Amino acid sequence: MRIVVLSSGGIDSTIMIKLLLKGGHRLFPLFVDYGQLAADLEWKACQKMCKHLGLKPERMDVHGFGSLIPSGLTRSNMDIEKAAFVPTRNLLLLTLGAAYGYTKSAHVVAIGLIANPIFPDQTKEFISESEKTISQALGVNISILCPLISLNKMDTLQLARKHGLQLEQTYSCHSGTAQPCGRCISCKEKIEAEKALANHSS
């Protein structure tokens, strides 16, 4: 299959790409700058990881979205954890991915959502409805893949290590700082997963 893969340079999207490559698919990595604080560091990580996997990502700039939509992920003066929800972010990412895919005859979009959804745009129901809506908007059948949707963060860490991914080159913090903040949802999720994995291994 020809698949647009939404890549953030983080662990989940990177292992998703690795698994899809092993499946023999033709991948088109897409990084979206929607105005998130971490955009530049995410993009650098995305480029590094894609290069490691033999791919060249494209960057789409829609940072005006984040400049108007207040969130802890787009505004440094807001609480990065309590105000982490970015309204319609995943719908935006999927729509842009499908539009890009349309130009590449790639009618499948993959997104690295994992289990235990926190927000309404991270559920299987959301994916199903988005698939229908985007297909209607483009006039072709669009499929949305979520190969990690039944896995938690500990599972994705295990997979990444199993497949030899260089986790130190990924970037998963919402703050956009060189050193992970340890306060955002993404950092806390990773810290807890690493603790659980250490306990699981001992």
HUQUIZI-V81051 format. One record per pair of residues at least 6 apart in sequence whose C-alpha atoms are under 8 Angstrom apart, sorted by the first residue. I is the first residue (numbers start at 1). J is the second residue. Records with the same first field share a line. If there is no record, write none. Layout:
I = J, J
This chain:
1 = 24, 25, 26, 106, 108
2 = 25, 26, 27, 28, 105, 106, 107, 108
3 = 25, 26, 27, 28, 101, 106, 107, 108, 109, 110
4 = 27, 28, 29, 30, 97, 98, 100, 101, 106, 107, 108, 109, 110
5 = 13, 17, 27, 28, 29, 30, 97, 109, 110, 111
6 = 13, 29, 30, 31, 32, 93, 97, 109, 110, 111, 112
7 = 13, 14, 29, 30, 31, 32, 46, 111
8 = 14, 31, 32, 42, 43, 45, 46
9 = 42, 43, 44, 45, 46, 47, 49, 170, 171, 172
10 = 42, 45, 46, 170, 171, 172
11 = 156, 157, 160, 167, 170, 171, 172
12 = 112, 113, 114, 148, 153, 156
13 = 111, 112
14 = 49, 50
15 = 156, 159, 160, 165
16 = 112, 147, 148
17 = 27
18 = 53
20 = 27
21 = 27
27 = 55
28 = 55, 56, 57, 101
29 = 50, 55, 56, 57, 58
30 = 57, 58, 59, 60, 97
31 = 43, 46, 57, 58, 59, 60
32 = 59, 60, 61, 62, 93
33 = 39, 59, 60, 61, 62, 63
34 = 61, 62, 63, 64, 65, 66
35 = 62, 63, 64, 65, 66, 67, 74
36 = 63, 66, 73, 74, 75, 174
37 = 73, 74, 75, 76, 174, 175, 176
38 = 73, 173, 174, 175, 176, 177
39 = 176
40 = 176
41 = 171, 176, 177, 178
42 = 170, 171, 172
43 = 59
45 = 169, 170, 171
46 = 57, 170
47 = 56, 57
48 = 169
49 = 169, 170
50 = 56, 57
66 = 74
67 = 74, 75
69 = 86, 87
70 = 86
71 = 78, 80, 83, 84, 85, 86
72 = 78, 79, 80, 81, 82, 83, 84, 85
73 = 80, 83, 84, 85, 86, 174, 175
76 = 175
80 = 174, 175, 183, 184, 185
81 = 183, 184, 185
84 = 184, 185
85 = 119
88 = 121
89 = 121
90 = 121, 122
91 = 121, 130
94 = 109, 111, 130
95 = 134
97 = 109
98 = 106, 107, 108, 109, 134, 142
99 = 138
101 = 107, 108, 109
102 = 138
107 = 140, 141, 142, 143
108 = 142, 143, 144, 145
109 = 142, 143, 144, 145
110 = 144, 145, 146, 147
111 = 144, 145, 146, 147
112 = 146, 147, 148, 149
113 = 122, 146, 147, 148, 149
114 = 146, 148, 149, 150, 151, 152, 153
115 = 148, 149, 150, 151, 152
116 = 152
117 = 123
120 = 126
121 = 127
124 = 149
127 = 144
131 = 142, 143, 144
132 = 142
134 = 142
135 = 141, 142
148 = 156
153 = 189, 190, 193
154 = 190, 193, 194, 196, 197
157 = 193, 194
158 = 197
160 = 167
161 = 167
172 = 180, 186, 187
173 = 180, 181, 182, 184, 186, 187
174 = 184, 185, 186, 187
175 = 181, 184
180 = 187
181 = 187
182 = 188, 191
